[in-house]
Amino acid sequence: MTVSIETITPHGLHIDGEWRQSSSGETIEVRNMSDGSLLGKVPAGTPEDAQRALDAAQRGAKKWAATPAYRRVEILMAAVTLIRQRKDELVQLLSAENGKTVADAVVEIDTTARIFEGFAQESLRTFGQTIPLDIQQGFEKDLMLTVREPLGVIVGIVPFNFPAELYAHKVGAALAAGNAIVVKPPEDDPLVSVQLTQILHEAGVPGDVLQIVTGYGEVVGDYLSRSPDIAAVSFTGSSRVGAIIAANAGSNIVRVFLELSGNDAFIVCEDADVDFAVDQAIAGRIYTNGQVCAATKRIMVDQSRYNEFVDKLSAKVSKLSVGDQMAEGTDVGPLVSLEAARRVEQQVTAAIGEGAVVRVGGARRDAYFEPTVLEISKESAIATDEEIFGPVFSILKFDNVDEAIEITNASKFGLNAGIFTTNLPVAIDAAVRIQAGTVSVNGGNAYRPDVAAFGGYKKSGIGREGTGYTLEEFTQIKSIVLRGVLPY
């Protein structure tokens, strides 16, 4: 299917209420990686474009913070209605530019609408406290009131793998909390982010409150994260880039919220239901063609069930359908870019050089990478810190649960993890000991309820993102003390 940006999206940059071209006149091509067809072009924003957006956002932040919460919620709910009305259009656009299957795109657009709705409703319950200070000697007559206020201008840097859902997590939270936000969408698949911006403006979000600057991360993202004109940066992406953004923001004492890389462990114990674990491993690995930070990546299987697991997984993986992501029945589509597929190919080749054995797949065709089953050892880089962003199942055996937990925690990452066992005390003990933000018992890794405090340990990030938590992250507490008013 051919999707045209000219018929679906506005022109590109949205700065201070106007759609604009880049000040340099340069553009970025957006292609459907299934057939290489050109979907359209977006402006390659410049530092000058980014600064114009920041200047406007200073005004927008004051205006939006002064807008009553109920009115902000009305506008966000109007946007939710529009997203649901235009679901089919958004799904087709997302699938075409990202490479994920239509089924996966449906899930993401449904989730996007639900996240905006969740933040809108939760913002009506963002209360302060009333604290009589007679709890401390010397302050008996004082009454302290706390209120939550917006941070100001937030920069949201959205990743390619979930350009709609993670747009909602950043923009929905920022707007619901009363902040202005400048969005830097992914350069590989920015179209759905541009379209969502248009929808929010149609719903009533002022032009200087929400702005989008398309462009390259090393240009636009770098400039925005270095700016002294912002209060916070919310970034989802690799730990390597996250470290750069944290350093940029740190020079201005700017808050950073980072959801970064993961190399998630998937532990299958001796008493596990192997058939169920195999199905969960597949579901957690091929979702979005394996391009998920919290995907199933390091599969560890008790040595007594190892051969059974590998045989059953290989049989099912070999039957997965690879092809046009927009065709019915496709299980795995192309990766987001040719460069992404080549990177996976290089990683698999390196693993084979370390002694890995390919049971299924292992080949690349253009931007496609075959679903691949690799048997590895715990000495392999994949077993610790080498994250493969593609449909590759890396499997190793362990002798006991303690060894599996040791291998899990040897990684510098700690996003999600899963353990399969019928022994609840073993599961709870493992969950406590595993260094990860979320540990699923008898469930796969690609798991993120909207309300969850999603985020990781160690180099997997800073802060937590979810409808139950981000509003606190995107606001600050002010204490107002009425001195001497209590009759004590």
Secondary structure, 3 states (H helix, E strand, C coil): CCCCHHHHCCCCEEECCEEECCCCCCEEEEECCCCCCEEEEEECCCHHHHHHHHHHHHHHHHHHHCCCHHHHHHHHHHHHHHHHHCHHHHHHHHHHHHCCCHHHHHHHHHHHHHHHHHHHHHHCCCCCCEEEHHHCCCCCCCEEEEEEEECCEEEEECCCCCCCHHHHHHHHHHHHCCCEEEEECCCCCCHHHHHHHHHHHHHCCCCCCEEECCCCHHHHHHHHHHCCCCCEEEEECCHHHHHHHHHHHHCCCCEEEEECCCCCEEEECCCCCHHHHHHHHHHHHHHHHHCCCCCCCEEEEECCCHHHHHHHHHHHHCCCCECCCCCCCCCECCCCCHHHHHHHHHHHHHHHHCCCEEEECCCEECCEECCEEEECCCCCHHHCCCCCCCCEEEEEEECCHHHHHHHHHCCCEECEEEEECCCHHHHHHHHHHCCCCEEEECCCCCCCCCCCCECCEECCEECCECCCCHHHHCEEEEEEEECCCCCC
